[in-house]
Amino acid sequence: MFDIENVRADFPILGREIYGRRLIYLDNAATTQKPLRVIAKIREVYELYNSNIHRSVSRLAAMCTDEYENARKIVCEFINAKSTHEIVFTSGTTAAINLLAFAFGEKFVNRGDEIVVCESEHHSNIVPWKLMCERKNAVLKVLPFDDSGDLKTELLDTLLTERTRLLCVAQATNVLGTVNPLDEIVRKAHEKGVYVLVDGAQGIQHVKTDVNACDFDFYVFSGHKIYAPTGTGVLYGKEHLLEQLPPWQGGGDMVKNVSFAETSYSDLPFKFEAGTSNYAGAIGLGEALSYLIYIGMDKIHSYEKDLTSYALEKISSIPGITICGTSASKIGIASFFADGIHHADMGEILDKMSIAVRTGRMCAEPTVHHFGLTGLVRASWTFYNTKQEIDSFCEGIEKAKKILTN
Ligand code: PMP
């Protein structure tokens, strides 16, 4: 059984007080809290075997390298990639997408080619593509969403052309929380010979992820959003595609031989891991995924599903509160506005009640602008949150409304 009290005890920060009250952390889409096992693992690295990986001949370095490569295996199995060659460690989703935007652009994009992004993407899945399109004289096209937050996938039939090289889409969106219909999107893209990048930053922790079964060409995610240390992340790519891409950054560890006349690059995945990587963080990421496997992803998903329907119903029934994003398929996110109240004011009052939420444009200006707004309040929950916390949050909104409209 899923024992919520035991789960919460694994996350020490959840027991702390802010302004003399128990913290209610509802900002999980921004970053997640870390379980003791991950904190202990990082400590273990520095106390027992810290040494630069892949380089030194010492026993210590071999231990550290083994732990790092074991973390890669855990990631590989977690997302069901075919080989560890397909798993590149990065510093996060943003770094992974920038890597891909450079390397994919160099290899596959020519003047006049097209890249499609979705209107509901995070800036990290828009701006790198915009920069690449400017560099390569390519065209950035946008797949819009409807007012419930669902992508208008029927438009793909005309939006994707023989010039389209890549379609970039989130597994789940960070403002509206929509879980995008990736089966349909990938099928439509592949029918036209278009590669697909899936941004899993908000997806991997909430939705079953199988890159192989779903036939994603590229998949990226951030460690810190899946209970792992900050500064970690992954770029997955099909091996035959990663093989064809040029390196992004040059430096140590990504080269086989270097002379001033010629340089040969390391095999996958090291070709894309220049310099000393955040190996302690990556080992922590492996530990976070092992922890989730230990708790049971199926249990996590069903607990979150139940909590999400409870929360969405409760929040949307508060008078004067409107949730943006009402798709039938959502992760635990409610981004809303309150009639006559500025989002920043609402966020500040909630904070004083020890309730942590996010406010503003949430790095997704096109989404917020779609609703004619300048910002929203976003509550985002996960498997260590409870219905009692949602109740306190809703009471907090009611109190904030009274204070701010008086
Ligand atoms: N994509 C999505 C959907 C996100 O929610 C985020 C983080 N808010 C990012 C990309 C960027 O992730 P990071 O800042 O960890 O690189």
Residues whose N, C-alpha, C, O or C-beta is under 5 A from the ligand:
A	BS01	PMP	A29 G92 T93 T94 A95 H122 S124 A170 A172 N174 D199 A201 Q202 S222
